[in-house]
Amino acid sequence: MRLPLRILLTALLPIQNLMAAGVHQHGAAQLDMVIEPPLMAISFSSPLANLTGFEHRPSSDAEQQSWDDTLAQLQRAEELIQLSAEADCSLSRVDLHLPFTAKSRIQSNEHEHEHEHEHAHDDVSQNSHADLMAEYQYLCANSPALKVLQLPLMQRFPAIELLEVQMVTPSGQHQRTLTAKQTGLQLP
Ligand SMILES: [Zn+2]
């Protein structure tokens, strides 16, 4: 079953527009979430510098390694976002929106999902800033049990000091700001 992530995320359009307007602050990242049972979509956006340490195409072996590691890490959603087990959610799709095309040495791994793919937008010139967005889509058999989200992603990417969270849940729209020490997010 293909799930209409784009449709879900239209609820977050004002937020997306805000991002497009150029909110780009090193040390800060953004997590947008829509829960519309049985679907749940999470969009994680960050300045690339928080993830890889640079914001241009990898130009050395060390940068290439960091780039490959970052993309592989972003595919392993379960190491970044942990959902209440009782909610019985399964990850149905991962989309990475990359700021530019860059070679990746990663061929495949066991965590790959059927509909996973990557988009690159070659509209970034050298010496400018760049953002990366990862979208995760879940199908939850028991959505009401979604009470807490654990977010080890800030430990995986320690350059992120602040995580701005926007949620659209059955109870309405909510906003939170998490620091690196707060890894648990209560879902209203
Ligand atoms: Zn930047």
Residues whose N, C-alpha, C, O or C-beta is under 5 A from the ligand:
A	BS01	ZN	P47 A49 E55 H129 A130
